[in-house]
Amino acid sequence: MSVNDVSGRITEVRRAGLTFDVRDEGPVDGEPVVLMHGFPERATCWRYVSPILNAAGYRTLAIDQRGYSPGARPKRRRDYVQSELVDDIVALIDEVGGSAHVVGHDWGASVSWLVAIMHPDKVRTLTAVSVPHPGLFMKSWTRSAQGIKSWYMAFFQLPVIPEALAGSRIFQRWARRGGMDEDAINRFRSEILEDGALTTAINWYRGLPLSDPRSVGGNVTVPTTLVWSDGDHFVGRWAVDRTDSVVEAPYRLVVLSDVSHWIPTEAPDALADAILGRISGKDG
């Protein structure tokens, strides 16, 4: 169930007793584009990309996902298994008409892949940003240096300690080395730390060991674009270069040069061009 204002905007989506905030922008009658953020950001990370898509005639729906929306912060690790994350997005897609163009960054990209794999009838096109196909990403841990790059995913399994360090200078130095600028760090402080979303955001990582590993498999059968940046400190290229092998549909890889992991805020024009190329059909 959704909550709509008088203009027909979707401001909230409700599922399984949780309420998800939605930023619904652009022409109401435009083709819907669902935007999913990653860690440790919220829907505001799309604030530079959405206006470009809106100007091209598309309706954007950027959702504060599970663990981030104030009304959707369950406390158990098992509430963050990947099937739950997928069903949250399916609920939004159903409210906007049953199918949509799907775009995700970071963790949002992982969910976007799974939505396309599990519910291809609901995904018109897929644009995954920074993170390649999740099955290949898992393989890359043992076949490349990805396991070293992703050390923090294991660290986040620890209780209490990640939360204790999140507001420290140590975390801020790590974030800056990964490409976060001062604006992004300030948004992390206000939207995650001060808003009380840190533990439930980290629960995305803590829920991983409880997820069905078979859920990350499967080929994608919808038109797909993967956008990756060569300045990404967190995601290596091994799986990126092999993702075409698991897409049984038109596919394009866009590599952005001299851009960090934070593509939506660092290179919004280039990202919007890639998204528009996919959803318009110009990229096949």
N, C-alpha and C positions, 0 to 999 in steps of 0.2 A: 504494500500500500504506500502511496506517495501523498505528500502534502503539497498542494498547488496554491499559488496566490491567484489573484483575480486576473492576471495576465496570462495564466496558463503555465507559469513557470513551476518547475519541480524544485522545491526548496529542501525537501527531506524525503528520504525513502526509509520505510520501516520493514524490518524482517527479523523474525525470531526474537521479538521483544527488544530489538535494538533500533536506534534511530540514527541515520546517516545524513549529515549535512551535504547539500549539493549546491554548487555554483552554476546556475543555468543561465547562459548568456548567448547572444546572437539571435537571429530570426527564429521565432518559435516554430515556423513551418519549414525551417531548413533541415537538411539531413542531419541526424544526430551523430555527434562525435563524443564518445565517453572517454574522459581523461583520468588516468590513475597515477597518483604520485608514488614516490618511494620513501625510503628511510634516509634521513630523519626530517622529512618535509611533509607538507600538507597540500591541499588543493591550490594554495596561493602560488605554488611553483609554476603553475601554468599561466600566470597573469600576463606574461608577454606573448605567449603563443596563442591564447584564446582570441584576442582581438584580431589577429591576422586571419584566423580561420573564420571568425564571425564576418569580417569584411568580405570574405570570399563566398558568403552565403550559407555557412554551416552553423548549426546550433551546437554549442559545446556544453557538456555537463561534466564538471570537474567535481569529483566526490572526495570528501574526507573519509578515508576508509576505516575499517575495523581497528580499534585501538587508538584512533586519532579523533574521530568525532566524539564530543563529550557524551553523547547518548549511546555510544557503541564501544564501550570499553570493558568487556568482560575480563575477569581476572585470571581465569584458568588457562594454562598452557594449551590444553586440548581445544580451547575455543578458537585457536589460531591455526588449526590444521588447514592445509591448502584447499580442501573441498569447501570449507566455510568461506574462505576468502573469495573463491570463485562464485559461490552462490550469492554473495552480497552483490557482486557486479551484475549477475544475471537478473537479480531483482530490479536493479536500476534500468537495465536494458528492457525488461518487460514493461516497466512503467512508461518508457518513452516510445513504445510501439512494437517491441518484440525483436528488433534488430537494430544494430548501430555499427558505425565505424569505431574500432577500439584502439586506443593509444595508451601505452603505459611506459613509465620510466622506472628504472631500478626495480624495486620489489613490484611496483605496478606493472612493469614489463613481464615479470615472471607470471603474475596473475593473468595478464592479457594473453600470453601463450596458452595457458591452461584453459581459459575460456574458449579460445579458438579451437583447441584440441577436443574439448569435451562437449562444446555447444556450437559447432560450426554454423548451424542454421541461424544463430543469433548474431553472428559477426560478419558484417559486410566486407570489411577489410581490417587488417591488423598492421599497426605500426608499433614495433617494439623498440624501445630506446635504451641503449647501453647494455642490456642483458640479452644474450642469445637464447636459443631454445633450451629449456631447463634440463632436458635429458642430456644434451651435449655439454651443458655447463657442469653437470655433475661428473661426467666422464673426464672433463678437463682437469679436475682436481688431481687425478693420478697420471695424467698424460702431458702435463705442462706445469708451469709455475703457478697455476691458479690457486692451488691449495695454500701457497704462501701468501698470495695477494688477499685471500679470504680468511686469514687467520682470525679476524675479529668475529666471524660467524661462530667459531668455537668458543671464543672468549665470552660472547654474549650468553652462552649456556650457563655461565656461573650465576649464582644468586647474588644480589646486593652490590657486588663490586662494580659491575658496569654502570649502575645507577650512581654510585658514589663518585666515579671518575668523570661522569658526563658533563658536569659543570666546571670541571677543573681546567687549568691551563694545559695540562697534558692532552686532554681531548681536543681543545681548541687548536693546539699545534698540529695534531694529527689531521684534523679537519682541514686546516689551511694547506698542509702538504698534499691533501687529496683534491685541492682546487676550490674549496669553499671560500668565498669572499666574506667581507665583514657583514654585508647585508644578509647573506645566508646564515651566518652564525648568529646574528641578532634575531632572525626569524626562528631559528632553532631554540634560542632562549625563550622567546615569547610564546611560540606556538606549541612547543614540546615541553620544555622544562617548567616554565611558569604556569602553563595550562594543565599540568599534571598528566601528560600523555607519555612520559618516558618509558615507564615499565610496560605499559600495554603496547607501545610501539616496538620495544625490544622483544615482546612476546611473539612477534612474527618469526624471529629466529628460534626462540625456545619451543615453538610449535613444530618446527621442522622434523625433529626426530620422531614425532608422533604421527606425521603424515604418511599416507600410503606411498611408498617409493614408486609404485607402478603408475601413479597419477602424472608423473613428469614425462612419461613416454608418449608415444603416438606421433604420427605425422600431422602436419597442418595442411588443410585443404582449402584455405581461403587466401586470396591475394595478400601478400605480405611484404613489408619493408622492414629491415633491421637497420637502425641508425646507431653507429658506434663511433667513438672518438679516440684518436691515437694518443691522447694525453690522459686516458683513463687509468688511474692508479689502482682501481679495484677489479676491473674485468679485463683479462688478457684476450689475445686474439685467437687462440686455438679453436674454441667453440664457434667464435664469430665466423671464421673462414669455412666452417663445415655446416653451417646452418642451412645452406641451400639444399643439402642432401635430405633434409626432413620436411621440406615444403613442396607439396604436390600441387602447386598453383603458381601463377606469376609471382616472381620474387626479385627483390632488389636489395643489395647491400649498399648503404651510404656511409662512407667513412669521412668524418670531419677531422681536419688537420688542426693541430695546436689548440684543441679544445679539451677541457677536463671532463670528468664524469658528469658534471652538472649541466648537461646540454640544454634543458628547457630554459634556464635562466642565462646561460652563457652564450648560447647560439640560437636564440629563438627564431630568427628569420630563416636560417638554414634548416632548422627542424620543421618549421611550418611549411617550407617548400617541399620537404620530403613527405610530410603528411598529405599535403594537397596533391602531390604527384601520385600518391597511392590511391587516395579516396576518389580522385577525379578519373582514374583509369588511365592516365597518361603513361604510367609506368608499367603498363601491361595488364 
